[in-house]
Amino acid sequence: MLALGAMSAMALAVYATFLGTEGEAYRFLRRYGVVVYFGFGYLAQLALMQRAARRGALPAGVIAAQSWIAVAMLGLGLANVVAGLAVPDPAAKNRWENVFEWWLGLLMVGWYAVLALGWRRQGLAMELTRHDPL
């Protein structure tokens, strides 16, 4: 799960680094960044959800909500593939790809919001403290 999350974060960094540039290299890096970010991020979410469900670390309602969001993300990913094959016009294909990516991003953020609510329900908290070196 950690490796998937780290690779997903690195792909997002690659994508963000090359925003606003033009040319084939940008197109390749954008596609690479988006596919790896969403794909590995999704797999990391599934791994976390499976581990939390197995250990009873989150309420069943939270796992159920995350599962529905995961199914919706999978459906959007499949719809993106179908649209890529079915839409002949490159400009229209680009617009649909952007629509699917934004909705997928919204669902991915929603999944993390549900996770945060589950942690809150469990009474989990994090405290940041400063440790002065000797």
N, C-alpha and C positions, 0 to 999 in steps of 0.2 A: 504494500500500500504506500509506503514511504517513497519507494523508487518511482512508482507511477505518478504520485503527486509532484515529486521533484522534476521529473521529465515534463510533466504538464506545465509546470511553472516556467521551465526553461523555454519551452515552445512558445508560451505567451510572451516571454521577453523578446524572443526573436521576432515574433509578429509585431509587437509594439515598436521595436527598434526600427523596423523598415516601413512603418506607416508614412505615407506622404512621398515615398520614392516611386519612380516610374521605371518601367521596363520589365523584361522577362524575369530577371533575377528577383525583383520585388514580387511578381506574381507567384513565382515558385516558393519564395520564403513565406508569403502570406498563406498560401495553401498549406504548406508544411506546418506552419505555426498553428493555424486554425484546426487542422485535422488532428494533429498530435495533442494540442491543448484540450480540445473537447473529448477526443477519444480516450486519452490517458486519464483526464480528469473524471470522466464518466466511470471508467474501470476502477479508479481509486474510490469513488463514491460507493460503487457496488461492493467493493471489498470491505469498506468501513461499515456499511449497512449490514452485511452478512455477519461480520464479527460482532457488531452490537446486538443483533438479533439472537445470535447463538449464546451470547453471554448474559442476555437480559439487561444490557446496559442502558437501554432506552425504552420508554413506554411503548406498548404495542401500537398505539395510535400514531406515534411519531414514525415508527417503522412503516406502517401502512401508508402514511402520507408520502414518505420518501419513495416508497415503492411505486405509487401512482405517478409521482413526478418522473421517476426513472423510466417507467413505461412510456410516458409522454415524450421524453427525450429520445428514446429509441424510435418511436413513431416518427418524430420530426427528422431524425437522421435518415430513416428509410424513405420518407417523403422527399428529402433532399436528393437522394440518389435517383429516385424515380423521375423527379422533375429535371434533373440533369440529363437523363436519357430521353425524356419525352419532349422537352422544349428545344426546338431547333434554332431559334433566334438567340445568338450569343448575348445580346443586350438584355433580353428577357430572362435568360438563364442566369445572368449575373444578378439581376434584381431579385429573383426568387431565392438565389443562394444567400443573398444578404438578409432577406426576410427570415429564412430558416435559421441562419446563424444568430440573429438578434433574439428570436424566440427561444432558441436553444440556450443562449446566454442567460436570458431571463429565467428560464426554468432551472438552470444550474445554480444561479444565485438563490432562487427560491428554495432549492434543496438544502443549501447551507443555512438559510434562514430557519427552516424547519428543524434542522439539527441544533441550531442555537436555542430555539425554543425548547427542544427536548432536554438539552443540557440544563437550561434554566429550571425546567420542571423537576429535574433530578437534584437541584440544589447545587450544581457544580459552579464553581467560580474560580477565577484565576487572579492572583495577586502579583503585581509587578513590584519588585523591590530592587533597590540599587545596592550592589555589593561592592564596597570599597576594597580594592586590593591592599594587601599589607605592604 
